[in-house]
Amino acid sequence: MSVTPSRVPVTVLTGFLGSGKTTLLNRILSEKHGKRIAVIENEFGEIGVDSELVIGAEEELFETNNGCICCTVRGDLIRILGQLMKRRDRFDYILIETTGMADPGPVAQTFFLDDDLKNQFALDAIVTMVDAKHFEQHVDELNEPAEQVAFADVVLLNKVDLVEPAALERIERRIRGINGTAKIVRTQNAAVPIEHVLNVGAFDLQRALTVDGSFLEPEYPFEWGGAYQLAAGDYLLKTAGEHDHHAHDHHDHDHDHEHEHDHDHEGHEHDDLSLVVLPLSAATPAELAAAVEPAVRAFAEPAVVIECHGALEQIPAHYAIDISHHGADFKFKVAKAGAYALFCEHDPAEFGLALAGQKPAAERKFASHHHEDDIISIGISDPRPLDPAKLNQWMDYLLKTRGQDIFRMKGVLNVKGEDRRQVFHGVHMMFDSQAERRWGAGPRENRLLFIGRGLDRAELEAGFESAVAR
């Protein structure tokens, strides 16, 4: 969301205990970054700022020698904000840190409460710090880490030096499964350029689309499709073996073996991978796109199970290939030269799965349909103008009935009779909307994103449909 100069941009920093928030705050309070920041901290004593940094105190306000103002939130946040605004000329940004177990929602919701707050402050981003070393353990055992990621506009994946590269890729996939549009920044010792945290304009949906352009798509039973031009003959479809190398490492304890295996399969319930093979008239992006719906129907058919080292001989067909063995491979038989499409249940990169010696002439990734802890991202894209009264009715109903389940929502609306883009965002049951820049000569399109627990795409699409101007 664009922030007018009169409104102070606010960043809410969250993250599980031990993720590195204190280290990041120490950097912000001590480094010469040239930014004037008001830092609001739940328990100021936790920061451990060197005493010489504090050069003056006025009630709960402390000013450091790099232009930052610090405050505690032992009192009420709104009262603290009121005190800060009396010193408005001393800072340009506000950063609020929440305690490690805290849901950032209530803090973020503060900035939707009344017109005075909306006029003075603009919620710029929710930044979540993740401890790469312990995230998988925490997200399996507790609700808070997944919820904190679900709220995020930016995820700082910290302590990356303590984790192997393959594990980092796996952790990022888990984060994407929770929140498909957050920007992920890898960090070590919480060292991150300050512009990744402050004034990032995270409510710009176009930016979210550059992170993952597929989140506005409907969900498909596959995550990847590729088009190949093949001569007649036998080909080898094989895994790189790296995926199962981790799963079959020898561990001292059976529990460790099972735990690592579960993570490598990223929640996959079994070791069979669904794969659909279809003939194409040409190996082009357009023909691959035209094959999407036939592939959806093929995935609904019973799968032919192929054991490791078995052969895929039928085209078209729906297969379930056994990839549980290290370096699993399969014979892919092509009776007639031509173009063929492969659609894969999961991204084949997860398993190092590839058609040996062949590169797809066209490929496409689809929105992931595997979600952590039932938290999902659902996007809607539609050019039709919306009726403002019906839109309000839908939003009122949605917030009353599903507000607790919706961690974040944001988007751009094409409202009938309005020549400016209507930008909205919300946290739980709090909602804010304002007219932004003019549409201009380009196409007008509604783009909405909802991130929450147990959300129903059909229900959200029906609600949107009810708001379309007739």
KOLVOGU-867322 format. One record per residue: x, y, z of N, C-alpha, C in turn. Coordinates in steps of 0.1 Angstrom, whole numbers, padded with zeros to 4 digits, always signed. Layout:
// KOLVOGU-867322
XYZXYZXYZ ...
// end
This chain:
// KOLVOGU-867322
+0009-0012+0000+0000+0000+0000+0009+0012+0000 +0006+0022-0008+0014+0034-0008+0011+0042+0005 +0022+0048+0010+0021+0055+0022+0023+0070+0020 +0013+0078+0023+0014+0092+0021+0024+0097+0032 +0031+0108+0029+0041+0114+0038+0035+0117+0052 +0022+0120+0052+0016+0124+0065+0014+0111+0074 +0014+0099+0069+0012+0087+0077+0025+0080+0079 +0027+0076+0092+0039+0070+0096+0038+0055+0092 +0048+0050+0084+0047+0035+0081+0051+0027+0093 +0044+0016+0096+0046+0008+0107+0049-0006+0103 +0060-0012+0108+0064-0026+0106+0061-0033+0119 +0055-0045+0118+0053-0053+0130+0062-0065+0128 +0071-0067+0138+0081-0078+0138+0077-0089+0147 +0076-0101+0142+0072-0112+0150+0081-0124+0147 +0080-0135+0154+0088-0146+0152+0089-0154+0165 +0091-0167+0164+0091-0176+0175+0103-0173+0184 +0102-0178+0197+0112-0176+0206+0125-0182+0201 +0136-0174+0202+0149-0178+0197+0152-0176+0182 +0143-0170+0175+0144-0168+0161+0154-0157+0157 +0157-0148+0167+0167-0138+0164+0162-0124+0164 +0150-0122+0169+0144-0108+0169+0152-0099+0178 +0157-0103+0189+0165-0095+0198+0178-0091+0191 +0185-0100+0184+0197-0097+0176+0194-0086+0166 +0183-0088+0159+0179-0078+0148+0177-0065+0155 +0169-0064+0166+0167-0051+0172+0180-0045+0177 +0189-0053+0182+0202-0047+0186+0209-0041+0174 +0208-0047+0163+0214-0041+0151+0207-0028+0147 +0194-0028+0147+0187-0016+0144+0190-0005+0153 +0192-0008+0166+0194+0003+0176+0208+0007+0177 +0217+0000+0171+0231+0004+0173+0239+0007+0159 +0234+0001+0148+0242+0003+0136+0238+0017+0129 +0248+0022+0122+0246+0035+0115+0239+0033+0102 +0226+0031+0102+0218+0029+0090+0212+0041+0084 +0213+0052+0092+0208+0065+0087+0193+0067+0087 +0186+0057+0093+0171+0057+0094+0167+0062+0108 +0157+0070+0108+0151+0074+0121+0139+0066+0125 +0141+0057+0134+0131+0046+0137+0127+0047+0152 +0114+0046+0154+0109+0044+0167+0106+0029+0169 +0113+0024+0179+0112+0009+0181+0104+0007+0194 +0093+0000+0192+0084-0003+0204+0086-0018+0207 +0090-0020+0219+0094-0034+0223+0085-0038+0235 +0080-0051+0234+0072-0056+0245+0078-0055+0259 +0090-0060+0260+0097-0059+0272+0111-0053+0269 +0113-0041+0272+0125-0034+0268+0137-0040+0274 +0136-0046+0286+0147-0052+0292+0153-0064+0285 +0145-0070+0276+0150-0082+0268+0160-0078+0258 +0160-0065+0254+0168-0061+0242+0183-0062+0245 +0187-0058+0258+0201-0059+0261+0209-0048+0254 +0203-0036+0252+0210-0026+0246+0221-0020+0255 +0232-0017+0250+0243-0011+0258+0238+0002+0265 +0241+0003+0277+0236+0015+0284+0240+0028+0278 +0252+0028+0272+0257+0041+0266+0248+0045+0254 +0241+0036+0248+0232+0040+0237+0221+0049+0241 +0216+0047+0254+0205+0055+0258+0209+0068+0263 +0205+0079+0256+0210+0092+0259+0200+0101+0266 +0188+0096+0266+0177+0104+0273+0165+0096+0275 +0157+0099+0285+0145+0092+0288+0134+0101+0292 +0122+0098+0286+0111+0106+0290+0099+0096+0291 +0096+0093+0304+0087+0083+0307+0092+0070+0301 +0084+0064+0291+0088+0052+0285+0096+0053+0272 +0100+0065+0269+0107+0068+0256+0122+0069+0259 +0130+0062+0251+0145+0062+0252+0150+0066+0238 +0160+0075+0238+0165+0079+0225+0180+0074+0224 +0183+0067+0213+0197+0061+0211+0204+0071+0202 +0218+0068+0201+0226+0078+0195+0226+0076+0179 +0218+0067+0174+0218+0067+0159+0204+0071+0154 +0197+0079+0162+0185+0085+0158+0172+0077+0161 +0174+0065+0167+0163+0057+0170+0157+0061+0184 +0143+0060+0184+0136+0062+0197+0131+0048+0201 +0133+0045+0214+0128+0032+0219+0118+0034+0230 +0108+0025+0230+0098+0025+0240+0094+0011+0245 +0089+0010+0257+0084-0002+0262+0069-0003+0259 +0063-0015+0259+0048-0015+0258+0043-0022+0270 +0049-0018+0282+0043-0023+0294+0029-0017+0296 +0027-0005+0290+0014+0002+0290+0007-0002+0277 -0003+0006+0274-0012+0003+0263-0006+0008+0250 -0006+0000+0239+0000+0004+0227-0005+0018+0222 -0018+0020+0223-0023+0032+0217-0018+0044+0225 -0016+0043+0238-0011+0054+0246+0004+0057+0242 +0011+0046+0240+0025+0048+0236+0026+0055+0222 +0017+0051+0213+0017+0057+0200+0014+0072+0201 +0005+0075+0210+0001+0089+0213+0013+0097+0218 +0021+0091+0227+0033+0098+0232+0043+0100+0220 +0045+0089+0212+0054+0090+0201+0050+0102+0192 +0038+0103+0189+0033+0114+0179+0036+0128+0184 +0038+0129+0197+0042+0142+0203+0057+0146+0198 +0064+0135+0195+0078+0137+0190+0079+0133+0175 +0069+0136+0168+0068+0131+0154+0080+0136+0146 +0086+0147+0149+0097+0152+0141+0110+0144+0144 +0110+0135+0153+0122+0128+0156+0124+0114+0149 +0114+0109+0142+0114+0096+0136+0106+0096+0123 +0109+0086+0114+0102+0084+0102+0095+0071+0100 +0099+0061+0109+0093+0048+0108+0090+0043+0122 +0081+0034+0123+0078+0027+0136+0080+0012+0134 +0087+0006+0143+0089-0009+0143+0084-0014+0157 +0074-0023+0156+0069-0029+0168+0073-0044+0169 +0079-0048+0180+0083-0062+0182+0073-0068+0191 +0068-0080+0187+0059-0088+0196+0066-0099+0203 +0061-0103+0214+0068-0114+0222+0068-0127+0213 +0077-0136+0217+0079-0148+0208+0067-0157+0207 +0058-0158+0217+0047-0167+0215+0034-0159+0210 +0036-0146+0207+0024-0138+0204+0019-0139+0190 +0006-0139+0189+0000-0137+0176+0001-0123+0172 +0007-0119+0160+0009-0105+0157-0004-0098+0153 -0015-0106+0152-0028-0101+0147-0033-0089+0156 -0034-0090+0169-0039-0079+0177-0031-0066+0176 -0018-0068+0175-0009-0056+0173-0012-0049+0160 -0013-0057+0149-0016-0052+0136-0030-0046+0135 -0039-0052+0142-0053-0047+0141-0055-0034+0148 -0045-0030+0157-0046-0017+0163-0047-0006+0153 -0041-0008+0141-0040+0003+0131-0052+0003+0122 -0062-0005+0125-0075-0004+0118-0086+0001+0127 -0083+0004+0140-0093+0006+0150-0102+0018+0147 -0096+0029+0145-0104+0041+0143-0098+0051+0133 -0105+0061+0129-0101+0070+0118-0088+0077+0122 -0087+0081+0134-0075+0088+0139-0062+0080+0137 -0063+0068+0141-0051+0059+0139-0049+0056+0124 -0059+0054+0116-0057+0052+0102-0051+0064+0095 -0055+0076+0100-0049+0088+0094-0035+0091+0098 -0031+0086+0110-0017+0089+0114-0007+0078+0111 -0012+0065+0109-0003+0054+0107-0008+0046+0095 +0002+0039+0089-0001+0030+0078+0007+0017+0081 -0001+0006+0082+0006-0007+0085+0013-0011+0072 +0026-0010+0072+0034-0012+0060+0037-0027+0058 +0040-0035+0068+0044-0049+0066+0044-0056+0080 +0041-0069+0079+0044-0078+0090+0056-0086+0086 +0066-0086+0094+0079-0093+0092+0080-0104+0102 +0082-0116+0097+0083-0128+0106+0097-0133+0105 +0103-0135+0117+0117-0141+0118+0115-0156+0120 +0122-0164+0113+0121-0179+0114+0135-0184+0117 +0136-0193+0127+0148-0200+0131+0150-0212+0122 +0158-0211+0112+0160-0222+0103+0163-0236+0109 +0171-0235+0120+0176-0247+0127+0164-0255+0133 +0154-0247+0139+0144-0254+0147+0130-0253+0141 +0128-0246+0129+0115-0243+0124+0107-0256+0122 +0113-0266+0116+0105-0278+0113+0100-0285+0126 +0108-0285+0136+0104-0291+0148+0093-0283+0155 +0094-0270+0155+0084-0261+0161+0071-0262+0153 +0072-0261+0140+0059-0261+0132+0052-0274+0133 +0059-0285+0136+0052-0298+0137+0045-0299+0151 +0051-0292+0161+0046-0294+0175+0037-0283+0179 +0037-0271+0173+0030-0260+0179+0022-0252+0168 +0012-0245+0172+0005-0237+0162+0011-0223+0159 +0018-0217+0169+0022-0203+0167+0031-0201+0155 +0042-0210+0153+0051-0207+0142+0044-0206+0128 +0035-0215+0126+0028-0215+0113+0019-0203+0112 +0013-0199+0123+0004-0187+0122+0012-0174+0120 +0024-0174+0126+0032-0162+0124+0037-0161+0110 +0040-0172+0104+0044-0172+0089+0032-0168+0081 +0020-0173+0085+0008-0170+0077+0005-0155+0077 +0008-0147+0087+0006-0133+0088+0016-0125+0079 +0028-0131+0076+0039-0124+0071+0038-0118+0057 +0043-0107+0055+0046-0101+0042+0060-0104+0038 +0069-0105+0048+0083-0108+0046+0087-0118+0057 +0094-0129+0053+0099-0139+0062+0115-0138+0062 +0120-0135+0073+0135-0135+0075+0139-0149+0080 +0144-0157+0071+0148-0171+0074+0163-0170+0080 +0163-0170+0093+0176-0167+0100+0183-0180+0104 +0196-0178+0107+0205-0189+0112+0207-0199+0100 +0208-0194+0088+0209-0203+0076+0223-0210+0077 +0232-0205+0084+0245-0211+0085+0245-0224+0093 +0234-0227+0100+0233-0239+0108+0226-0250+0101 +0222-0248+0089+0214-0258+0082+0220-0261+0068 +0219-0274+0064+0224-0278+0051+0216-0272+0040 +0222-0269+0028+0215-0263+0017+0202-0271+0013 +0202-0284+0013+0190-0292+0009+0179-0290+0019 +0183-0289+0032+0173-0287+0043+0167-0273+0041 +0175-0263+0037+0170-0249+0036+0159-0249+0025 +0162-0256+0013+0152-0257+0003+0139-0263+0008 +0140-0273+0016+0129-0280+0021+0121-0271+0031 +0128-0263+0039+0122-0254+0048+0114-0243+0041 +0121-0238+0030+0114-0227+0022+0101-0233+0016 +0101-0245+0011+0089-0251+0006+0078-0252+0016 +0082-0255+0029+0072-0256+0039+0066-0242+0042 +0075-0232+0042+0070-0218+0044+0061-0214+0032 +0064-0218+0020+0056-0215+0008+0042-0222+0010 +0042-0234+0016+0030-0241+0017+0020-0234+0027 +0026-0226+0036+0018-0219+0045+0014-0205+0039 +0023-0198+0033+0021-0185+0028+0028-0184+0015 +0020-0184+0004+0026-0185-0010+0031-0172-0015 +0029-0160-0008+0032-0147-0013+0042-0140-0005 +0046-0145+0006+0056-0137+0014+0070-0137+0008 +0077-0126+0009+0091-0126+0003+0100-0133+0014 +0108-0142+0010+0117-0149+0019+0131-0143+0017 +0137-0139+0028+0151-0134+0028+0159-0142+0038 +0170-0148+0032+0178-0157+0041+0188-0148+0048 +0190-0150+0061+0199-0142+0069+0207-0151+0079 +0219-0145+0083+0227-0151+0093+0230-0141+0103 +0228-0145+0116+0230-0136+0127+0221-0123+0126 +0209-0125+0120+0199-0114+0118+0205-0103+0110 +0215-0105+0102+0221-0094+0094+0213-0093+0081 +0206-0082+0080+0197-0080+0069+0197-0065+0065 +0197-0061+0052+0196-0047+0049+0183-0041+0055 +0184-0030+0061+0172-0024+0068+0160-0022+0058 +0163-0020+0045+0152-0018+0036+0144-0031+0034 +0148-0042+0038+0140-0054+0037+0130-0055+0048 +0132-0046+0058+0123-0046+0070+0114-0034+0070 +0119-0022+0066+0112-0010+0067+0108-0005+0053 +0095+0001+0053+0090+0008+0041+0091-0001+0029 +0087-0014+0030+0088-0024+0019+0075-0024+0011 +0065-0016+0015+0053-0016+0006+0047-0029+0004 +0045-0037+0015+0042-0051+0013+0027-0053+0009 +0019-0043+0009+0005-0044+0005+0003-0042-0010 +0014-0041-0017+0014-0040-0031+0012-0054-0037 +0000-0057-0042-0003-0071-0046+0006-0075-0058 +0010-0065-0066+0018-0068-0078+0031-0073-0073 +0036-0069-0062+0049-0074-0056+0047-0089-0052 +0035-0091-0046+0032-0105-0042+0032-0114-0054 +0027-0109-0065+0026-0117-0078+0040-0120-0083 +0050-0111-0081+0063-0114-0086+0069-0125-0077 +0065-0126-0065+0070-0137-0056+0065-0151-0061 +0052-0151-0063+0045-0164-0068+0033-0160-0077 +0036-0160-0090+0025-0156-0099+0014-0166-0100 +0015-0178-0093+0005-0189-0094-0005-0188-0083 -0004-0179-0073-0013-0180-0062-0027-0176-0065 -0029-0169-0076-0043-0165-0080-0050-0177-0088 -0042-0187-0091-0048-0198-0098-0057-0207-0089 -0067-0214-0095-0074-0224-0088-0064-0235-0084 -0067-0244-0075-0058-0255-0071-0060-0266-0081 -0049-0272-0084-0048-0284-0093-0043-0296-0086 -0045-0308-0091-0040-0320-0084-0025-0322-0088 -0019-0312-0094-0005-0313-0098+0002-0300-0096 +0015-0300-0094+0023-0288-0092+0032-0284-0103 +0033-0293-0113+0042-0290-0124+0038-0297-0137 +0040-0291-0148+0037-0297-0161+0048-0293-0171 +0052-0303-0179+0062-0300-0189+0059-0306-0203 +0063-0299-0214+0060-0304-0227+0073-0308-0234 +0074-0320-0239+0086-0325-0245+0084-0329-0260 +0094-0327-0268+0094-0332-0282+0103-0345-0282 +0097-0357-0285+0105-0369-0283+0104-0377-0296 +0115-0384-0299+0116-0394-0310+0111-0407-0304 +0107-0416-0313+0103-0429-0308+0115-0436-0301 +0112-0444-0291+0123-0451-0284+0120-0452-0269 +0130-0457-0262+0130-0458-0247+0138-0447-0241 +0132-0441-0230+0138-0431-0223+0139-0435-0208 +0148-0429-0200+0149-0432-0186+0143-0420-0178 +0133-0423-0170+0128-0413-0160+0134-0417-0147 +0142-0408-0141+0149-0412-0129+0150-0400-0119 +0152-0404-0107+0154-0395-0096+0169-0393-0094 +0173-0381-0089+0187-0379-0087+0192-0386-0075 +0183-0391-0066+0188-0398-0054+0190-0390-0042 +0192-0376-0044+0195-0367-0033+0183-0367-0023 +0171-0368-0029+0159-0367-0020+0160-0378-0010 +0162-0391-0014+0162-0402-0005+0175-0404+0002 +0186-0397-0003+0198-0398+0004+0197-0394+0019 +0189-0383+0021+0187-0378+0035+0178-0388+0042 +0168-0393+0035+0159-0402+0042+0165-0415+0047 +0176-0420+0040+0181-0433+0043+0195-0432+0049 +0199-0420+0054+0211-0419+0062+0210-0427+0074 +0221-0433+0079+0220-0440+0091+0221-0431+0103 +0211-0433+0112+0210-0424+0124+0212-0433+0136 +0216-0427+0147+0218-0435+0159+0205-0440+0165 +0194-0433+0162+0181-0436+0168+0171-0438+0157 +0162-0447+0159+0151-0449+0149+0143-0437+0148 +0141-0430+0160+0132-0418+0160+0137-0408+0150 +0151-0406+0151+0157-0396+0142+0155-0399+0128 +0156-0412+0125+0154-0417+0111+0140-0414+0106 +0130-0416+0114+0117-0414+0110+0114-0399+0109 +0120-0391+0118+0117-0377+0118+0123-0371+0105 +0136-0375+0102+0142-0369+0090+0134-0374+0077 +0130-0386+0077+0123-0391+0066+0110-0384+0063 +0103-0381+0074+0090-0373+0073+0093-0360+0067 +0104-0353+0071+0106-0340+0066+0110-0340+0052 +0117-0350+0048+0121-0351+0034+0109-0353+0025 +0099-0359+0030+0088-0361+0021+0078-0350+0023 +0081-0341+0032+0074-0328+0033+0059-0331+0035 +0056-0341+0044+0042-0344+0046+0036-0353+0036 +0043-0358+0026+0037-0367+0017+0034-0380+0024 +0022-0386+0022+0017-0397+0030+0023-0410+0025 +0029-0411+0013+0034-0424+0009+0045-0420-0001 +0051-0431-0007+0063-0429-0016+0059-0431-0030 +0046-0431-0034+0042-0431-0048+0039-0417-0052 +0044-0414-0064+0042-0401-0070+0033-0402-0082 +0022-0394-0082+0013-0394-0093+0018-0387-0105 +0016-0393-0117+0022-0387-0129+0012-0390-0140 +0009-0379-0148+0000-0381-0160+0008-0378-0172 +0007-0387-0182+0013-0385-0195+0002-0384-0206 +0003-0373-0214-0007-0370-0224+0000-0367-0237 -0006-0371-0249+0000-0366-0262-0004-0352-0264 +0005-0345-0271+0002-0331-0275+0004-0330-0290 -0003-0319-0296-0001-0317-0310+0012-0310-0313 +0017-0303-0302+0030-0296-0304+0036-0293-0290 +0049-0293-0288+0055-0290-0275+0057-0275-0273 +0046-0268-0271+0046-0254-0269+0038-0250-0257 +0041-0238-0251+0034-0233-0239+0019-0233-0241 +0014-0230-0253+0000-0229-0256-0007-0243-0255 +0000-0253-0261-0005-0267-0261-0004-0272-0247 +0006-0269-0239+0007-0273-0225-0005-0268-0217 -0008-0255-0220-0019-0249-0213-0032-0255-0216 -0034-0259-0229-0046-0265-0234-0048-0279-0228 -0036-0285-0223-0037-0299-0217-0040-0299-0203 -0041-0287-0196-0043-0287-0182-0056-0293-0178 -0067-0290-0184-0080-0296-0180-0081-0311-0183 -0076-0315-0195-0075-0330-0197-0067-0337-0186 -0056-0330-0181-0048-0336-0171-0055-0337-0158 -0063-0327-0155-0071-0327-0142-0081-0339-0143 -0087-0342-0154-0096-0353-0155-0088-0366-0154 -0076-0367-0160-0068-0379-0160-0064-0382-0145 -0061-0372-0138-0057-0374-0124-0069-0380-0115 -0081-0378-0120-0093-0383-0113-0095-0398-0116 -0088-0403-0126-0089-0418-0129-0080-0426-0120 -0083-0439-0118-0074-0447-0110-0060-0448-0116 -0050-0448-0108-0036-0448-0112-0031-0462-0115 -0022-0464-0125-0015-0476-0127-0002-0476-0119 -0001-0485-0109+0011-0485-0101+0023-0491-0108 +0034-0483-0108+0046-0488-0114+0057-0489-0103 +0062-0501-0102+0073-0504-0092+0086-0498-0097 +0095-0496-0088+0109-0490-0092+0114-0499-0103 +0121-0493-0113+0126-0500-0125+0116-0505-0134 +0103-0502-0132+0092-0506-0141+0092-0497-0153 +0082-0500-0161+0081-0493-0174+0067-0486-0176 +0068-0474-0181+0056-0466-0184+0053-0468-0199 +0043-0476-0203+0042-0479-0217+0029-0473-0223 +0019-0470-0215+0007-0465-0221+0007-0449-0221 +0002-0444-0232+0000-0429-0234-0014-0427-0241 -0023-0420-0235-0023-0413-0222-0025-0423-0211 -0020-0418-0199-0022-0427-0187-0019-0419-0174 -0025-0424-0163-0022-0419-0150-0014-0429-0142 -0002-0426-0138+0006-0435-0132+0009-0431-0117 +0012-0441-0109+0017-0438-0095+0031-0446-0095 +0041-0438-0095+0055-0444-0096+0061-0445-0082 +0068-0456-0079+0073-0458-0066+0087-0452-0065 +0088-0441-0058+0101-0433-0057+0108-0435-0043 +0104-0446-0036+0109-0447-0022+0123-0452-0022 +0129-0457-0033+0142-0462-0033+0152-0452-0038 +0164-0453-0032+0175-0443-0036+0178-0445-0051 +0177-0434-0058+0180-0434-0072+0170-0442-0080 +0157-0441-0077+0147-0448-0084+0147-0444-0099 +0144-0454-0108+0143-0450-0122+0132-0459-0128 +0128-0454-0140+0117-0461-0147+0119-0459-0162 +0115-0469-0170+0116-0469-0184+0104-0462-0190 +0106-0452-0198+0095-0444-0204+0095-0447-0219 +0085-0455-0223+0085-0460-0237+0076-0451-0246 +0082-0446-0257+0075-0438-0267+0074-0446-0280 +0062-0450-0283+0060-0458-0295+0061-0449-0308 +0057-0437-0307+0056-0429-0319+0062-0415-0316 +0070-0410-0325+0076-0397-0323+0065-0386-0323 +0068-0376-0314+0058-0365-0313+0060-0357-0300 +0050-0349-0297+0050-0341-0285+0042-0347-0274 +0047-0346-0262+0041-0353-0250+0042-0344-0238 +0031-0344-0230+0031-0336-0217+0032-0346-0205 +0040-0342-0195+0040-0348-0182+0035-0339-0172 +0026-0343-0164+0021-0335-0153+0024-0343-0140 +0030-0336-0131+0035-0343-0119+0028-0338-0106 +0024-0347-0097+0017-0343-0085+0025-0333-0077 +0038-0335-0075+0046-0326-0068+0056-0320-0077 +0063-0309-0074+0073-0304-0082+0085-0314-0083 +0088-0319-0095+0098-0329-0097+0112-0325-0091 +0114-0312-0089+0127-0308-0084+0128-0313-0069 +0117-0315-0062+0118-0321-0049+0125-0334-0048 +0124-0341-0059+0129-0355-0059+0141-0356-0069 +0145-0345-0076+0155-0346-0086+0150-0355-0097 +0137-0355-0100+0131-0363-0110+0132-0357-0124 +0137-0364-0134+0139-0358-0147+0139-0369-0158 +0136-0365-0170+0137-0374-0181+0151-0373-0187 +0159-0384-0185+0173-0383-0187+0176-0378-0202 +0185-0368-0202+0189-0363-0215+0179-0354-0223 +0168-0351-0216+0158-0343-0223+0154-0331-0214 +0152-0320-0221+0148-0308-0214+0134-0305-0219 +0125-0300-0211+0111-0297-0216+0112-0285-0225 +0105-0285-0236+0104-0274-0245+0096-0263-0239 +0087-0266-0230+0078-0257-0222+0075-0263-0209 +0075-0255-0198+0071-0260-0185+0064-0250-0178 +0056-0254-0167+0048-0245-0160+0046-0251-0146 +0047-0242-0136+0044-0246-0122+0030-0241-0118 +0024-0249-0110+0010-0246-0106+0010-0244-0091 -0001-0237-0086-0002-0235-0072-0002-0248-0064 +0007-0248-0054+0008-0259-0045-0005-0263-0038 -0008-0276-0038-0020-0280-0031-0017-0287-0018 -0005-0286-0013-0001-0292-0001+0000-0280+0009 -0007-0281+0020-0007-0270+0030-0003-0275+0043 +0004-0266+0051+0008-0270+0064-0003-0266+0074 -0006-0275+0083-0015-0271+0094-0028-0265+0089 -0032-0269+0077-0045-0264+0072-0045-0249+0069 -0034-0243+0069-0033-0228+0066-0030-0227+0051 -0038-0220+0044-0037-0219+0029-0038-0205+0024 -0033-0203+0012-0035-0190+0005-0044-0192-0006 -0054-0184-0007-0064-0185-0019-0065-0171-0025 -0063-0171-0039-0063-0159-0046-0075-0159-0056 -0080-0147-0059-0091-0146-0068-0087-0134-0078 -0088-0137-0091-0085-0127-0101-0097-0126-0111 -0103-0114-0112-0115-0113-0121-0116-0099-0125 -0119-0096-0138-0119-0082-0143-0133-0075-0140 -0143-0082-0137-0157-0076-0136-0158-0066-0125 -0164-0054-0128-0165-0044-0117-0174-0049-0106 -0172-0044-0094-0179-0048-0082-0189-0037-0078 -0201-0041-0073-0211-0032-0068-0206-0028-0053 -0204-0015-0050-0199-0011-0037-0208-0016-0025 -0221-0015-0027-0230-0019-0016-0229-0034-0014 -0229-0042-0025-0228-0056-0024-0215-0061-0019 -0204-0053-0022-0191-0056-0018-0190-0055-0002 -0196-0044+0003-0196-0042+0017-0204-0053+0024 -0215-0057+0018-0223-0067+0024-0215-0080+0025 -0208-0084+0014-0200-0096+0015-0189-0095+0025 -0182-0084+0025-0171-0082+0035-0176-0083+0049 -0187-0076+0052-0193-0077+0065-0196-0091+0069 -0202-0099+0060-0206-0113+0063-0193-0121+0065 -0184-0119+0056-0171-0127+0056-0164-0124+0070 -0163-0112+0074-0155-0109+0086-0163-0114+0098 -0176-0114+0098-0183-0119+0110-0183-0134+0111 -0183-0141+0099-0184-0155+0100-0170-0162+0099 -0161-0156+0092-0148-0163+0091-0136-0154+0095 -0139-0143+0101-0128-0134+0105-0117-0140+0113 -0120-0149+0123-0110-0155+0131-0101-0164+0123 -0106-0170+0112-0099-0179+0104-0090-0172+0094 -0093-0160+0091-0085-0152+0081-0074-0144+0088 -0062-0149+0086-0051-0142+0092-0048-0129+0085 -0047-0130+0072-0045-0118+0063-0053-0118+0051 -0057-0106+0046-0063-0105+0033-0059-0092+0028 -0057-0091+0015-0053-0079+0008-0056-0080-0007 -0056-0068-0013-0059-0068-0027-0062-0055-0033 -0065-0055-0046-0069-0044-0054-0083-0046-0060 -0092-0037-0059-0106-0039-0063-0110-0029-0074 -0117-0034-0084-0123-0026-0094-0137-0023-0091 -0140-0012-0085-0153-0008-0080-0160+0000-0090 -0173-0004-0094-0181+0003-0104-0182+0018-0100 -0180+0026-0110-0182+0041-0108-0170+0047-0102 -0159+0040-0099-0147+0046-0093-0136+0045-0103 -0129+0056-0106-0119+0056-0116-0105+0053-0109 -0105+0051-0096-0092+0048-0089-0093+0034-0084 -0081+0028-0083-0080+0014-0077-0083+0015-0062 -0092+0006-0058-0095+0005-0044-0086-0006-0037 -0077-0001-0028-0068-0011-0022-0073-0014-0008 -0073-0027-0005-0078-0031+0008-0068-0041+0015 -0068-0041+0028-0061-0051+0035-0067-0053+0049 -0065-0065+0055-0072-0067+0067-0064-0078+0075 -0066-0078+0088-0061-0087+0098-0072-0092+0106 -0075-0105+0105-0086-0111+0113-0099-0103+0109 -0105-0098+0119-0118-0091+0117-0117-0076+0114 -0105-0071+0113-0103-0057+0110-0100-0055+0096 -0105-0045+0090-0105-0043+0076-0103-0028+0072 -0095-0025+0063-0093-0011+0058-0093-0011+0043 -0098+0000+0038-0099+0002+0023-0098+0016+0020 -0090+0019+0009-0089+0033+0005-0086+0034-0010 -0091+0045-0016-0088+0047-0031-0074+0051-0032 -0067+0044-0042-0053+0047-0045-0052+0054-0058 -0042+0051-0066-0040+0058-0079-0050+0054-0090 -0051+0062-0100-0061+0060-0110-0057+0048-0119 -0067+0041-0124-0065+0029-0132-0057+0032-0145 -0059+0043-0151-0052+0046-0163-0058+0039-0175 -0050+0037-0186-0055+0031-0198-0055+0016-0198 -0048+0010-0189-0046-0004-0189-0059-0011-0184 -0059-0025-0185-0071-0032-0180-0073-0031-0165 -0085-0031-0161-0089-0031-0147-0092-0045-0142 -0086-0049-0131-0088-0063-0126-0088-0063-0111 -0098-0071-0106-0098-0074-0091-0088-0084-0089 -0080-0082-0078-0070-0092-0074-0071-0093-0059 -0075-0104-0054-0077-0106-0039-0069-0118-0034 -0064-0116-0022-0057-0127-0016-0062-0129-0002 -0064-0142+0002-0068-0145+0016-0059-0156+0021 -0053-0154+0033-0045-0164+0039-0051-0168+0052 -0054-0180+0055-0061-0184+0067-0062-0199+0069 -0068-0203+0080-0070-0217+0083-0083-0222+0079 -0083-0233+0071-0095-0240+0067-0104-0232+0058 -0098-0223+0050-0105-0215+0041-0111-0224+0029 -0122-0220+0023-0129-0227+0013-0129-0219+0000 -0122-0223-0010-0121-0215-0023-0135-0213-0028 -0143-0224-0029-0157-0222-0035-0165-0212-0027 -0164-0212-0014-0171-0202-0006-0167-0188-0009 -0154-0186-0010-0149-0173-0013-0152-0168-0027 -0152-0177-0036-0155-0174-0050-0170-0170-0051 -0179-0178-0044-0193-0175-0044-0196-0161-0037 -0188-0158-0027-0190-0145-0021-0186-0134-0030 -0175-0136-0037-0171-0126-0047-0181-0124-0058 -0187-0135-0063-0197-0135-0073-0209-0127-0069 -0212-0128-0056-0224-0120-0050-0222-0105-0051 -0209-0101-0051-0206-0087-0051-0204-0081-0065 -0204-0089-0075-0202-0084-0089-0214-0075-0093 -0211-0064-0099-0222-0055-0104-0229-0061-0115 -0243-0060-0115-0251-0066-0126-0256-0055-0135 
// end
